[in-house]
Each structure stands twice: as structure tokens, then as C-alpha cells.
Amino acid sequence: MLLYYTVNIIISRILLKIMNIEFLLSARFDNRRVIPTQDRLFKAIVSSLNEVNINPLVMLSEFSIIEDGNTLIYSFHPSSDPIYFEFKTDTLFITISTGTFGAGYHRFIVGVLDRIARRLDIEFKENDAHKDPSGYFRNRNFEELKKFFINSLANYAQMLITHHDNGFSNFMISMPYDYPLIEKSYFALSALGYWGKNWFTDFADANEEVRLSMSEEFFIWNNEEMNAKFWFKSFISLIWLYYPFREIIDDKERTMYKKIMYSFQESYKKDPSLKYPWDILIDIAHYLDDENLARFIESKKNTHQPSAEIGFRLENARYSIAAGFTISLPMRMNIFKNNKNLIEFKDINVYIAMQVYSFANDETDVIMEYVLKQIDIAGEDKGEELDIKVKSSNIQSIVYEKELEDDDYIITVAAAAKKLALLAWFTYTGKENRDKCIEAIKSIEVEN
């Protein structure tokens, strides 16, 4: 089963790159100008991009700098690929990816970079080997840009159909690259939900007029203006990708909830008649402790409208731990990777910590003996050994459980495979959460 998921995700990633529209720009600070330091340049770029008149999406944007300090990553929208800025010697390089978000976003990014260029008094030029394939950076013809996106989607649809006919499925389109593998069968999914094969077949067979209409469903931002549909699809995509359907458990999550509500409010101001997921929005307002907003949404709720069934984080997914170990968990859990060998998962009443070790020895009995000694060195009571094992035949496992205070429990898992070991601690509150921990333990696998 794991091999099936792995092969499907490789095919899916390849197809995503085919659909994606990526190009490179550069601008040189010549001798007539003072060449800035990298730190000052990045600060100037971020400062400019945090201005509403330059970046109207500033309320949804965020940035980070890669550890070596050479690359600034700026995300304009949580559902889109970020832009990469790299400064070498006297030249600023930019990598732009826009394909699966839509023609409107492509136009927006080029416009923002125009304003950045004027602010910095530089001129961006295309890389000869990686020019804007749509031609928009050169000709600025938006109607031609829309046609390019529609034709690209038609070609992409045909590729999906062909690969499905060859036995592949579960295609991930316009998804964050490290998005987990959802454990259910589907034809395709994107930031706007699940898509059936018939939709892509109909699109590939449609005439130009019908394709134009259908493309409005597929792309988040397909028009020039930031209209109600753009803002509506923005918060719908954020719910599909990131909303865990529970209370807030960290600051990053609180920020995402605020972005959902901001996009909803922008959409509602422009068109209150759209089919809003009222129940979800009411819950988010409560989780943000914004009772005034919750009452406002309650007052606008259409009681005759059925509840919207959206959100990938209602599903289970298979997550990579480290060194080939994987585990199946509810997607509502948040993930934290402190280093390449330690990973944590957090939910309201469940906390999981996992540590992976590697060995030169491939004898699982010897590895298991070592791991158990490490547990004993800590000197804490492991509790009682449970009659529970990891299902994978490639893994030897021992599981202990101990009751703590205030209805808290901890399950300790020692697992050994060839040249690898896993130590895991499942802490949960309330016996009603025990089964999900046990099922997760049983699901642990290791890639050969």
C-alpha cells in the first residue's frame, strides 16, 4: 500500500510541474548605483511588499529567510507557491511560479515586481533559458494570458486522463509540495477540493467558450480584479488546505484563522449572495473569541442552505517521520519538526513525540535491546506492556502504557527495523482518545 501511495505521489508531482508556469528574472545593480548589502536589500523588499499600495494581499502574506541567509521566500497567498529572491554579488534573482493559481495571480505578481523595480530603481529581465512561457512579462496582454492558462489546463487535463487510463490516480494539483498523502481514493484534488475524472474529460472535449466558463471553477484567481469570487475562493481554499475543525492550539493556527475570516469579509462586502459555509465561519469566529463577528454571521446565515462538506483536514493522512518511518494520523493534528530526527504531532487532547535512530547493525533483536536500554536509562516507570503490535511485518515493536494524573495517560512505543529504531511517546487526555493512539501505533510502517 505504501509503495502504491509513493508511486502515485511521484507521478502527481511530475504532472504538477508540467502544469505549473515558472520563470526566472534578474536585475543587476550596476556601478552607477550603490550596491546594497544582502540584508539591506531583503529588508527593503519586505518593507515594500508590506505596503498595501504595492501588495494588496499584504494581510495574507508572510515571508521567511532560508538559514544560510541567501534566499528570501515571500508568500503572497497561503494557497499559492511563494516567490524566491536571491542576491548574488551585484544581481538580484527571482523565481516565480504561478501556473495553478490563475491568470489574475500571474498578472498580479508581474505588476508587484514592476512596482518593486521602480522602488529599487532597477530593471528586471527574463532569463534566456527560463522566460515567462505565457509571454505576459513581455507583451502585457491579459486576454492572451487567460487563453494561455486555459490551453495549458486543457493539455494538463488530457495528461491526467492518459495517466489514469494507465492505472494511476490520486493526482495532487496546486498543493503545497510537502502536503501529506491523504488516505482515500480520489481522481484528483487541488486547493479547491476534490475533482472527478469527468470534469477533466469535459474540459478537454469542450469548445473555447465552455472552457472559459469551466476555468472559472478551477483557478482561484482568473480575472484581472480582486472580485468577490477571488476572495471567496481564497478563504474556501484556506479551509480546504489548513482548517483543522477545532479550537486554536498555537499562534500559527490563530494567524491562519484570521486570514480565513479576512478573506470571507472581503468576499461578503463585494457579494453577500454567494453560498458561504456559514457553520464553519461561525465556529471560526468563536475560536477567535470574536463574538460580535459570530453574531453577525449567525444573522446572515441561510438556514435553507445545506452545510458545506469541505476540508481535507477531516481526513487521515500518512506522514513521514524520518529515515523511512511513516505513520497514519488524523490531519487535524499539527506537525512540528525540531530537527531531522525528531517530530511532534499536537491536537487538543493528544501529543505525540517521535525520535528516530540509525544503526550500522541490521539485526532487529539487537537494535530493540539497545532501544529498551535507552528507555530504562531514563529511570521512569514505563507502565504495563500491552498486547499491541505494529502491523508491519518489517518492524518489531513493544508497547507500554501508564496512567498519569488528571485522566492523562502515556503510551511508550519502541520499534526496530533493519538499521533503524523508533521511540515514540503518545500522551493523551481522556480514555475516549486512546483508540486513535492505538490505531496510529498499529499503522507505523517503514519504507524498504
C-alpha positions, 0 to 999 in steps of 0.5 A: 500500500505504501509503495502504491501511495509513493508511486502515485505521489511521484507521478502527481508531482511530475504532472504538477510541474508540467502544469505549473508556469515558472520563470526566472528574472534578474536585475543587476545593480550596476556601478552607477548605483550603490550596491546594497548589502544582502540584508539591506536589500531583503529588508527593503523588499519586505518593507515594500511588499508590506505596503498595501499600495504595492501588495494588496494581499499584504494581510495574507502574506508572510515571508521567511529567510532560508538559514544560510541567509541567501534566499528570501521566500515571500508568500503572497497567498497561503494557497499559492507557491511563494516567490524566491529572491536571491542576491548574488554579488551585484544581481538580484534573482527571482523565481516565480511560479504561478501556473495553478493559481490563475491568470489574475495571480500571474498578472498580479505578481508581474505588476508587484515586481514592476512596482518593486523595480521602480522602488529599487530603481532597477530593471528586471529581465527574463532569463534566456533559458527560463522566460515567462512561457505565457509571454505576459512579462513581455507583451502585457496582454491579459486576454492572451494570458487567460487563453494561455492558462486555459490551453495549458489546463486543457493539455494538463487535463488530457495528461491526467486522463492518459495517466489514469487510463494507465492505472494511476490516480490520486493526482495532487494539483496546486498543493503545497509540495510537502502536503501529506498523502491523504488516505482515500481514493480520489481522481484528483484534488487541488486547493479547491477540493476534490475533482472527478475524472469527468470534469477533466474529460469535459474540459478537454472535449469542450469548445473555447467558450465552455472552457472559459466558463469551466476555468472559472471553477478551477483557478482561484484567481482568473480575472484581472480584479480582486472580485468577490469570487477571488476572495471567496475562493481564497478563504474556501481554499484556506479551509480546504488546505489548513482548517483543522475543525477545532479550537486554536492550539498555537499562534500559527493556527490563530494567524491562519484563522484570521486570514480565513475570516479576512478573506470571507469579509472581503468576499461578503462586502463585494457579494453577500449572495454567494453560498458561504459555509456559514457553520464553519465561519461561525465556529471560526469566529468563536475560536477567535473569541470574536463574538460580535463577528459570530453574531453577525454571521449567525444573522446572515446565515441561510438556514435553507442552505445545506452545510458545506462538506469541505476540508481535507483536514477531516481526513487521515493522512500518512506522514513521514517521520524520518529515515523511512518511518511513516505513520497514519494520523488524523490531519487535524493534528499539527506537525512540528519538526525540531530537527531531522530526527525528531517530530511532534504531532499536537491536537487538543487532547493528544501529543505525540513525540517521535525520535528516530535512530540509525544503526550500522547493525541490521539485526532487529533483536539487537537494535530493540535491546539497545532501544529498551536500554535507552528507555530504562536509562531514563529511570521512569516507570514505563507502565504495563506492556500491552498486547499491541503490535505494529502491523508491519511485518518489517518492524518489531515493536513493544508497547507500554502504557501508564496512567498519569494524573488528571485522566492523562495517560502515556503510551511508550512505543519502541520499534526496530527495523533493519538499521533503524529504531523508533521511540515514540511517546503518545500522551493523551487526555481522556480514555475516549482518545486512546483508540486513535493512539492505538490505531496510529501505533498499529499503522507505523510502517517503514519504507524498504 
